[in-house]
Amino acid sequence: MIRRIELERGQRLTPDSLPRAGGIDAEVLGVAARIVEAVRARGDEALREYTASFDKAEIDDLGVSRAEIDAAVESVDADFVDAISSAAGAIQAFHERQVTQSYFSAEEGGIFLGQKVTPIPRVGIYVPGGRACYPSSVLMNAIPAQVAGVSEIAMVVPPAADGTVNPYTLAAAAEVGIDEIYKVGGAQAIAALAYGTETIPAVDKVTGPGNAYVTAAKKLVMGDVGIDMLAGPSEVCVLADATAAPAFVAIDLMAQAEHDPRAATYVVTTDPELPDRIEEALELLLGEASRREVIESSLRDNGLVVVCPDIVAALDTVDLIAPEHLEIQMEDAFEILGSVNNAGAIFVGHFTPESIGDYVAGPNHVLPTGGTARFSSPLSVDDFVKKSSVVSYSFEALELDGPTAVLIAEAEGLDAHARAVSLRLQAMTEPSEEA
């Protein structure tokens, strides 16, 4: 079922061997561009039209009322409320350790330097919805923003055809105190957050995962507002040896594949017998899968097993993949951890499925995809603050460093830069006209 590559000693996997589509489809980008421009031009009217067209929902009031939120909380079972509260506590505790403080230092000679950390004032979080519900995405986007000190959080979520928002999603929003919620999704929701409409005030940054049109819209508005990342289809890579349980590997591949037929699943192994054992486990487990067709499509079209001659080649392959999620199901998992360079989130050991990180462990599940873990990081508190450098010089300090700045500015041909320093030095050293 899953495509297989066996590497010889000294052979390396090439990027074009990976089941990975590059960039954003031009047709999708074109559709998103038309939607964004329509929302900029016509505001709420365009939002209602696109919601009726795409979500089959006729919406008069785009906002979710307090009564709707309260009713949602009452309608969900108590066990879910307890579960979401427990998850929120773990997520908050983890993200509180990420907080960066402002710092300042007085240097010799009258120089004062520092960094001022300021929360972004207003952010918008996108939560996928419609036929599915993702209360975990509410927590993963809202909590780091709150820990960072963001004062206003607006949430957008696609409605169901009857114009309602999934009660589990609203209950999660209530758990973290979000009450500014709008029934709008897709590229139109991103445009509304970026530029504002009659009902939805514009934000300073947009975060959260979505479909291809949401990602395309984020690319289009990037620069007018901040964004977290351009997320593509989800992916998992299992790094495994002969100690891995084939059923554990198989079910973790299925857990990722059930998201989307475009989800990518990788196994990198040093055990040449493991792939066949994984295939056998898949055959058994797929019989119980409610999303079997989606899983089989993902595994067939976007799955890859790489058999490596040794751990060095295996680690090289993992770093080339740079997966969103990496599971290390190996005997010496923690020893191997230090040799991994590229991964969004790393799950260490046989009893750490990726799904535990999706919900309750605490680290963020909004992660870089498509190989961007080579240079990107998970969503964090840092995404919701901005940092300003602070510089203050006394005359004595300027007198010491100024000539150096003048020399560099003159070498660059920037005369006004140089004079901005030299005029200050002259003003303090030449006699005043009154004297």
C-alpha positions in Angstrom: 0.0 0.0 0.0 2.7 2.5 0.9 5.5 3.2 -1.5 8.9 2.0 -0.4 12.5 3.0 -1.0 15.5 1.1 0.1 18.7 3.1 0.4 22.1 1.5 -0.2 25.1 2.5 2.0 26.2 5.9 1.0 23.0 6.7 -0.9 20.9 9.7 0.1 17.2 10.3 -0.4 16.5 13.2 -2.8 13.9 15.9 -2.2 12.0 15.0 -5.4 11.4 11.5 -3.8 9.2 13.0 -1.2 5.4 13.0 -1.6 5.1 16.7 -1.1 3.4 19.4 -3.3 5.3 22.6 -3.4 3.8 26.0 -2.8 0.2 27.1 -3.1 -1.8 26.1 -6.2 -2.1 29.1 -8.6 -5.8 28.4 -9.2 -6.5 28.4 -5.4 -4.5 31.6 -5.0 -6.5 33.3 -7.7 -9.9 32.3 -6.1 -8.6 33.5 -2.7 -7.5 36.8 -4.2 -11.0 37.5 -5.7 -12.5 36.7 -2.3 -10.1 38.9 -0.4 -10.7 41.8 -2.7 -14.5 41.4 -2.5 -14.5 41.5 1.3 -12.2 44.5 1.3 -14.7 46.3 -1.1 -18.0 45.1 0.2 -17.4 44.0 3.8 -20.3 42.2 5.6 -22.3 41.9 2.4 -19.5 39.8 0.8 -19.1 37.7 3.9 -22.8 36.8 3.9 -22.7 35.9 0.2 -19.7 33.6 0.5 -21.0 32.0 3.7 -24.2 31.2 1.8 -22.3 29.9 -1.2 -19.6 27.9 0.6 -21.2 26.9 3.9 -24.8 26.8 2.7 -25.7 29.0 5.7 -27.8 32.1 5.7 -26.4 34.4 8.4 -28.0 37.7 9.5 -25.9 38.3 12.6 -22.3 37.4 12.0 -21.5 37.5 15.7 -22.0 34.6 18.1 -24.2 35.9 21.0 -23.5 35.4 24.7 -26.7 33.3 24.9 -25.4 31.0 22.1 -22.1 30.5 24.0 -23.9 29.8 27.3 -26.3 27.4 25.6 -23.4 25.5 24.0 -21.7 25.1 27.4 -24.9 23.7 28.9 -25.4 21.3 26.0 -22.0 19.5 26.1 -21.4 16.7 28.6 -19.6 17.4 31.8 -16.8 15.0 31.0 -15.9 17.0 28.0 -15.8 20.2 30.0 -13.5 18.6 32.5 -11.3 17.3 29.7 -11.0 20.6 27.9 -10.3 22.3 31.3 -7.5 19.8 32.0 -6.0 20.3 28.5 -6.2 24.1 28.9 -4.3 23.9 32.2 -1.4 21.8 30.6 -1.2 24.1 27.6 -1.1 27.2 29.7 1.6 25.8 32.0 3.8 24.9 29.1 3.4 28.3 27.4 4.0 30.2 30.5 7.6 28.9 30.4 8.0 30.6 27.1 7.5 34.1 28.3 10.3 36.5 27.4 10.8 39.6 29.6 12.0 43.0 28.6 15.6 43.7 29.6 17.7 46.8 29.9 21.4 47.3 30.8 23.5 50.4 31.6 26.9 50.1 29.8 30.0 52.0 30.6 30.4 55.5 29.3 26.7 56.4 29.4 25.2 53.9 27.0 21.8 52.4 27.8 20.6 49.4 25.8 17.7 47.0 26.0 14.8 45.2 24.5 11.2 46.1 25.2 8.7 43.3 24.8 5.1 44.4 24.0 2.0 42.2 23.4 0.4 42.5 20.0 -2.8 44.5 20.8 -5.4 42.5 18.8 -5.2 39.1 17.1 -7.6 37.0 15.2 -7.6 33.2 15.5 -9.0 30.9 12.8 -10.6 27.7 14.0 -11.7 25.2 11.3 -15.4 24.2 11.6 -18.5 23.5 9.5 -18.9 19.7 9.4 -16.0 19.1 11.8 -15.1 20.6 15.2 -11.7 21.4 16.5 -12.0 22.7 20.1 -8.3 21.9 20.6 -7.4 24.5 18.0 -9.2 27.1 20.1 -7.0 26.3 23.0 -3.8 26.1 21.0 -4.3 29.5 19.5 -5.9 31.5 22.3 -3.8 30.4 25.3 -0.4 31.5 24.1 -1.9 34.8 23.0 -3.4 35.3 26.5 -0.1 34.3 28.2 1.6 36.8 26.0 -0.8 39.5 27.2 -2.8 40.1 24.1 -5.8 42.2 25.2 -8.2 41.5 22.3 -8.8 38.1 20.7 -11.3 37.6 17.9 -12.2 34.1 16.8 -13.7 33.2 13.4 -15.2 29.7 12.7 -17.2 28.5 9.7 -20.9 27.8 10.7 -22.8 24.7 10.0 -25.6 24.8 7.3 -28.1 25.8 9.9 -26.1 28.8 10.9 -24.9 27.4 14.3 -21.3 26.9 15.5 -20.4 23.5 16.9 -21.1 23.5 20.7 -17.8 21.8 21.6 -15.9 24.6 19.8 -17.9 27.2 21.7 -17.4 25.4 25.0 -13.7 25.5 24.4 -13.9 29.2 23.7 -15.9 29.7 26.9 -13.2 27.8 28.8 -10.5 30.3 27.8 -12.8 33.4 28.0 -13.2 34.2 24.3 -16.5 35.9 23.7 -15.8 37.8 20.4 -16.7 35.1 17.9 -17.9 35.3 14.3 -19.7 32.8 12.1 -17.5 33.1 9.1 -14.8 30.9 7.6 -12.6 30.4 4.6 -10.6 33.0 2.7 -13.4 35.5 3.5 -12.8 35.2 7.2 -9.0 35.9 6.8 -9.8 39.0 4.7 -12.3 40.2 7.3 -9.7 39.9 10.1 -7.0 41.5 8.0 -9.0 44.5 6.7 -12.1 44.7 8.9 -15.8 45.0 8.0 -18.8 46.8 9.4 -19.1 44.0 12.0 -15.6 42.6 12.4 -12.8 45.1 13.5 -9.5 44.5 11.9 -6.7 42.7 13.8 -2.9 43.0 13.9 -2.1 39.3 13.4 -3.9 36.2 12.2 -3.1 32.7 13.4 -4.6 29.2 13.1 -4.7 26.4 10.5 -7.2 26.1 7.7 -7.8 24.6 4.3 -5.9 25.6 1.1 -8.0 28.7 0.5 -7.4 29.9 4.1 -3.7 29.4 3.6 -3.8 31.3 0.3 -5.6 34.2 1.9 -3.1 34.3 4.7 -0.3 34.6 2.0 -2.2 37.4 0.3 -2.8 39.5 3.4 0.7 38.9 4.9 2.4 42.2 5.3 -0.8 44.1 5.9 -1.2 42.0 9.0 1.1 39.5 10.6 0.5 35.7 10.2 1.8 32.7 12.1 2.7 30.5 9.1 1.5 29.1 5.8 0.5 25.6 6.8 0.0 22.9 4.3 -1.3 19.3 4.6 -0.5 17.6 7.9 2.3 15.1 8.1 4.0 12.6 10.4 7.3 10.7 10.2 8.0 7.7 12.4 11.6 6.9 12.9 11.7 3.3 14.0 13.9 0.3 14.6 13.3 -3.4 15.3 12.0 -2.6 18.8 9.0 -0.6 17.3 5.6 -2.3 17.6 4.2 -2.5 14.1 0.6 -1.8 15.4 1.8 1.4 17.1 3.5 2.6 13.9 0.5 1.7 11.8 -2.1 3.4 14.0 0.0 6.5 14.2 0.2 6.7 10.4 -3.6 6.2 10.2 -4.1 9.0 12.8 -2.4 11.4 10.6 -3.8 10.1 7.3 -7.4 10.4 8.5 -7.1 14.2 8.5 -6.9 14.6 4.7 -6.2 12.5 1.6 -3.3 15.0 1.1 -1.7 14.3 4.5 1.8 12.9 4.2 3.0 9.9 6.2 6.5 8.7 6.4 8.3 5.8 8.0 12.1 5.9 8.3 13.5 2.6 9.6 16.8 0.7 10.0 14.9 -2.6 10.2 14.3 -4.1 6.7 11.6 -6.4 8.0 9.5 -3.7 9.7 7.7 -2.3 6.6 6.1 -5.7 5.9 5.0 -6.0 9.5 3.5 -2.5 9.4 1.6 -3.4 6.2 0.1 -6.4 8.0 -0.9 -4.2 11.0 -2.5 -1.7 8.7 -4.6 -4.4 7.0 -6.0 -5.4 10.4 -6.5 -1.9 11.8 -8.1 -0.4 8.6 -11.0 -2.8 9.0 -12.1 -0.8 12.1 -11.4 2.7 10.7 -14.4 5.0 10.2 -12.5 7.1 7.7 -11.0 4.2 5.8 -11.2 5.7 2.3 -9.5 8.9 3.4 -6.8 7.0 5.2 -6.1 4.6 2.3 -6.0 7.5 -0.2 -3.5 9.3 2.0 -1.3 6.3 2.5 -1.4 5.3 -1.1 -0.7 8.7 -2.6 1.3 10.5 0.0 2.9 7.7 2.1 6.6 6.7 2.0 8.7 4.1 3.7 12.4 4.6 3.6 14.6 1.6 4.7 18.1 2.9 5.7 21.3 1.0 6.1 22.2 2.6 9.4 21.1 5.3 11.9 23.2 7.9 10.3 21.4 7.5 7.0 18.1 7.4 8.9 18.7 10.7 10.7 19.9 12.3 7.4 16.6 11.2 5.8 14.5 12.6 8.7 16.3 16.0 8.4 15.6 16.1 4.7 11.9 15.4 5.4 11.8 18.0 8.2 8.4 16.7 9.3 5.7 18.5 11.1 5.5 15.6 13.6 8.4 13.2 14.3 7.9 10.1 16.4 11.1 8.3 17.6 10.1 4.7 18.2 13.5 3.3 18.8 15.4 1.5 21.6 17.6 4.5 22.5 15.1 7.2 21.6 16.4 9.9 24.0 20.0 9.4 22.8 18.8 9.9 19.2 16.8 13.0 20.1 19.9 15.1 20.2 20.8 14.3 16.6 17.5 15.5 15.2 17.8 18.9 13.6 14.6 19.4 11.7 11.1 18.7 13.1 8.2 20.7 14.3 7.4 18.5 17.3 9.2 15.4 18.5 7.5 12.5 20.3 10.0 10.4 22.1 9.4 6.7 22.9 7.1 3.9 22.1 4.3 5.2 24.4 4.1 8.8 23.0 1.7 8.9 20.1 1.4 12.2 18.2 -2.2 12.5 19.2 -1.3 13.0 22.8 0.5 16.2 21.7 -2.6 17.3 19.7 -4.6 17.5 22.8 -3.3 17.3 26.3 0.5 17.3 26.6 0.9 21.1 26.6 3.2 22.0 23.6 1.4 23.7 20.7 0.0 21.6 17.9 0.1 24.5 15.3 3.4 23.4 13.6 5.4 24.1 10.5 4.6 21.7 7.6 5.9 20.9 4.1 9.6 20.9 5.2 9.5 24.4 6.7 10.6 22.9 10.1 14.1 23.5 8.6 13.6 27.2 9.5 10.3 27.5 11.4 9.0 26.8 14.9 5.7 25.8 16.5 3.2 28.6 17.4 4.3 30.1 20.7 4.0 33.0 23.0 6.7 34.7 20.9 4.2 34.9 18.0 2.0 37.2 20.0 4.5 39.8 21.1 6.8 42.2 19.3 10.2 43.3 20.4 11.6 46.8 20.2 15.3 47.6 20.7 16.0 50.5 23.0 19.1 52.6 22.6 20.2 55.7 24.6 23.6 57.5 24.3 25.0 60.3 26.5 27.2 62.9 24.8 30.3 61.2 26.1 29.2 57.9 24.6 28.4 59.5 21.3 31.8 61.2 21.4 33.4 57.7 21.7 31.4 55.7 19.2 30.3 58.6 16.8 33.5 58.7 14.7 33.2 55.0 13.9 29.6 55.5 12.8 30.6 58.5 10.7 33.3 56.4 8.9 30.8 53.6 8.1 28.1 56.0 6.9 30.5 57.8 4.6 31.7 54.5 3.2 28.1 53.6 2.4 27.6 57.0 0.7 25.0 58.1 3.3 26.0 61.6 4.0 23.0 62.6 6.1 23.6 59.5 8.4 27.1 60.8 9.0 26.0 64.4 9.6 23.3 63.2 12.1 26.3 62.2 14.3 28.8 64.9 13.5 26.3 67.8 13.9 25.6 66.6 17.5 29.3 66.3 18.3 29.9 69.9 16.9 27.0 71.3 18.7 28.4 70.2 22.0 32.1 71.2 21.3 31.8 74.6 19.5 31.2 77.8 21.5 27.6 79.0 21.3 26.8 82.3 19.5 25.7 83.9 22.8 29.2 83.3 24.2 
